[in-house]
Amino acid sequence: MSASPLPGLRAADSPPKSAERPLGELPLTVLVGVTGVGKSTALAALQATDAALKVLPDRREVTDAVMIWPQAGGPVRDREERFRLTALYRQAHPGGMAQALGSLLADTGQWGEAPVFDGLRGEDEVRYAAEHFPRWRFVALGAPDPVRVRRLLGRGDRFDQIQADGAEDLRAALGGLTGSAEVFTAADLDALAGLVSEGHRAEDILAKTKIVVSERRNYDPGAAEAVLRTLPSERALILDTVQFSPEQVGAAVRAWATQP
């Protein structure tokens, strides 16, 4: 981790200092979910419960410091290469991000005694965290994959219609993405290709769809939620962010976070 240090966090390669505690022993609140499910809404709701709440460096920063830099010797921006390197890390560390995070020592003077982390993904990470770190609590958010693509594209004005030129070529490109058939139905891909008529560029639709497909090849949100459903309600809150509005999600998270 020397190449990319995390502020107030370090590997437990020497005895902890007086203010340092293993993150695995602290009562963390952990957001669970893949890109585009609404974690930002949940995080804002948690922060509203406590103005002094500390949010740890996010998943990407921890991934860089613990998983990417030690293997690559420097930063890696290509998302597919990052997935490859993190998969290699998980081969040696089956708990993935949960194992990496729980192994770090935290300066509680900087991060407090009950920080928040965004976030964990997939069955292996969630199961490892639930079994090895009994003080951790989880907020899991979910949304269908086509919805996630739309959210990644942003909320364009629906009246801003344009001619759907290139939709046929885009449909072929979407179908040609490795793994797309395991994530999306043919009707889903037709609908995604049709998003050009709402003002989205074909290359943006293809790029965001590729992100969703890549994540689903590595992390199964449904399996992660299944693990959390075995926990008592005080340890896990599971929300469908399509069923509820952002305001309702925020209210549910705030109520859960402040329960005795």
C-alpha positions in Angstrom: 0.0 0.0 0.0 3.0 2.3 0.1 2.5 3.5 -3.5 -1.1 4.7 -2.8 -1.7 5.2 0.9 -5.1 5.7 2.3 -5.4 8.5 4.8 -5.8 7.1 8.4 -5.9 3.5 7.2 -3.0 1.0 6.8 -2.2 -2.6 6.6 -1.8 -4.4 9.9 1.9 -5.1 9.3 2.9 -3.7 12.7 1.1 -3.4 16.1 -1.7 -0.9 16.2 -1.1 2.5 17.7 -3.2 3.8 20.6 -6.0 5.3 18.4 -5.9 2.5 15.8 -8.6 -0.3 15.6 -9.1 -3.0 13.1 -12.0 -2.1 10.8 -13.2 -5.7 11.2 -13.9 -4.9 14.9 -15.7 -1.6 14.4 -19.5 -1.3 13.9 -19.3 -0.3 10.3 -22.4 0.4 8.2 -21.8 -1.0 4.8 -23.6 -0.2 1.6 -24.1 -3.2 -0.7 -25.0 -2.9 -4.4 -23.6 -2.5 -7.9 -23.3 0.6 -10.0 -26.6 2.5 -10.5 -28.7 1.1 -7.8 -29.0 4.3 -5.7 -26.2 4.0 -3.1 -25.7 7.8 -3.2 -29.2 8.3 -2.0 -28.7 5.8 0.9 -25.4 7.4 1.8 -27.0 10.9 2.0 -29.7 9.5 4.2 -27.2 7.9 6.5 -25.3 11.2 6.8 -28.5 13.0 7.6 -28.8 10.8 10.7 -25.5 12.1 12.1 -23.7 15.2 10.9 -20.4 13.8 12.3 -20.7 10.5 10.5 -17.5 9.5 8.8 -17.4 7.9 5.3 -14.4 5.8 4.6 -12.5 6.0 1.3 -14.8 4.4 -1.3 -14.5 1.0 -2.9 -12.4 2.3 -5.8 -9.8 3.9 -3.6 -9.5 0.8 -1.4 -9.3 -1.4 -4.6 -6.5 0.8 -5.9 -4.5 0.7 -2.8 -4.9 -2.9 -1.7 -5.6 -4.8 -5.0 -4.6 -2.9 -8.1 -1.4 -1.0 -7.2 0.4 -4.0 -5.6 -0.2 -6.1 -8.8 0.1 -3.5 -11.5 2.7 -1.2 -9.9 0.6 1.9 -10.6 -2.9 3.1 -11.5 -5.1 1.2 -13.9 -8.1 3.0 -15.5 -9.4 0.5 -18.0 -12.5 -1.1 -16.3 -12.0 -4.5 -17.8 -8.4 -4.7 -16.7 -9.4 -3.6 -13.2 -12.0 -6.5 -13.1 -9.2 -8.9 -14.2 -6.9 -7.7 -11.5 -9.5 -7.8 -8.8 -10.5 -11.3 -9.9 -6.9 -12.4 -9.4 -6.9 -10.8 -5.9 -10.1 -12.7 -5.1 -8.5 -16.0 -6.1 -6.0 -15.6 -3.1 -8.5 -13.7 -0.9 -12.0 -15.2 -1.3 -13.5 -12.5 0.8 -12.5 -9.9 -1.8 -13.2 -6.3 -0.8 -14.7 -7.4 2.6 -11.4 -9.3 3.4 -9.3 -6.3 2.3 -11.3 -3.8 4.2 -11.6 -5.8 7.4 -7.8 -6.3 7.5 -7.0 -2.6 7.7 -6.2 -0.7 10.8 -8.1 2.6 11.1 -7.2 5.8 13.0 -10.4 6.3 15.0 -9.4 9.9 15.6 -9.9 10.5 11.9 -12.6 8.0 11.1 -14.5 7.7 14.3 -15.8 4.5 16.0 -18.6 3.7 13.6 -17.8 4.8 10.0 -19.7 4.0 6.7 -18.2 2.2 3.7 -19.5 2.2 0.1 -19.6 -0.6 -0.6 -19.6 -4.4 -1.0 -20.7 -6.5 -4.0 -21.6 -10.1 -4.7 -22.2 -13.2 -2.6 -18.6 -13.9 -1.6 -17.9 -10.5 -0.2 -21.2 -10.2 1.6 -21.0 -13.7 3.1 -17.4 -13.2 4.2 -18.3 -9.9 5.9 -21.4 -11.3 7.6 -19.6 -14.3 9.0 -16.3 -12.7 10.0 -17.3 -9.2 11.1 -20.4 -9.6 13.4 -20.5 -5.9 14.3 -21.0 -4.8 10.6 -24.5 -3.8 9.4 -25.6 -3.7 5.8 -27.8 -1.6 3.6 -28.4 -3.5 0.3 -30.0 -1.7 -2.7 -31.1 -3.3 -5.9 -32.5 -2.4 -9.3 -33.0 -4.3 -12.6 -30.1 -4.1 -15.0 -31.9 -2.1 -17.7 -32.8 0.5 -15.1 -29.2 0.7 -14.0 -28.2 1.4 -17.6 -30.7 4.3 -17.8 -29.5 5.7 -14.5 -25.9 5.6 -15.6 -26.9 7.5 -18.7 -28.5 10.2 -16.6 -32.0 11.6 -16.5 -32.3 13.1 -20.0 -35.4 15.1 -20.8 -37.9 12.7 -22.4 -39.3 15.3 -24.7 -35.9 15.8 -26.2 -36.5 13.3 -29.0 -34.1 12.8 -31.9 -34.0 10.6 -35.0 -33.0 7.1 -34.0 -30.2 6.9 -36.6 -27.7 4.1 -35.9 -30.1 2.1 -33.7 -29.7 -1.1 -35.8 -25.9 -1.0 -35.6 -26.1 -0.3 -31.8 -28.4 -3.3 -31.3 -25.9 -5.5 -33.0 -23.1 -4.1 -30.9 -25.1 -4.6 -27.7 -25.8 -8.2 -28.6 -22.1 -8.7 -29.4 -21.0 -7.7 -25.9 -19.4 -10.7 -24.1 -22.0 -11.9 -21.6 -24.8 -9.6 -22.6 -27.1 -12.6 -23.4 -26.7 -13.8 -19.8 -27.7 -10.4 -18.4 -30.3 -9.0 -20.8 -33.2 -10.5 -22.8 -33.5 -9.7 -26.5 -36.3 -7.3 -25.6 -34.1 -5.6 -23.1 -31.4 -5.1 -25.7 -34.0 -3.8 -28.2 -35.2 -1.3 -25.6 -31.6 -0.2 -24.8 -30.9 0.3 -28.5 -34.0 2.4 -28.7 -32.6 4.9 -26.1 -31.0 6.8 -29.0 -34.5 8.2 -29.6 -34.4 9.8 -26.2 -31.3 11.8 -27.0 -28.6 9.4 -25.8 -25.5 8.8 -28.0 -25.1 5.2 -29.2 -21.5 5.1 -27.9 -22.7 6.1 -24.4 -25.4 3.5 -24.3 -22.9 0.9 -25.4 -20.4 2.0 -22.8 -22.9 2.0 -19.9 -24.3 -1.3 -20.9 -20.8 -2.8 -21.0 -20.3 -1.6 -17.4 -23.4 -3.3 -16.2 -22.5 -6.5 -18.1 -19.0 -6.5 -16.7 -20.2 -6.1 -13.1 -22.8 -8.8 -13.4 -20.1 -11.3 -14.7 -18.2 -10.7 -11.5 -20.9 -10.0 -8.9 -24.5 -11.4 -8.5 -26.7 -8.9 -6.7 -29.4 -11.5 -6.1 -27.0 -13.9 -4.4 -25.7 -11.1 -2.2 -29.2 -10.2 -1.1 -30.0 -13.8 -0.4 -27.2 -14.0 2.1 -28.3 -10.8 3.8 -31.9 -12.1 4.1 -30.5 -14.7 6.5 -29.4 -12.0 9.0 -31.6 -10.4 11.6 -33.3 -7.1 10.5 -31.1 -5.0 12.8 -28.1 -6.1 10.7 -29.5 -5.9 7.2 -31.9 -3.5 5.4 -32.8 -4.6 1.8 -34.5 -2.1 -0.6 -35.7 -2.2 -4.2 -34.9 1.3 -5.5 -37.4 0.9 -8.3 -40.3 0.1 -6.0 -39.5 3.1 -3.8 -38.8 6.7 -4.6 -35.4 8.2 -3.6 -37.2 10.0 -0.8 -38.7 6.8 0.4 -35.4 5.0 0.3 -33.8 7.8 2.3 -36.6 7.7 4.9 -36.3 3.9 5.2 -32.5 4.1 5.6 -32.7 6.9 8.2 -35.4 5.0 10.2 -33.3 1.8 10.2 -30.1 3.5 11.1 -31.5 5.2 14.1 -33.4 2.2 15.6 -32.2 1.0 19.0 
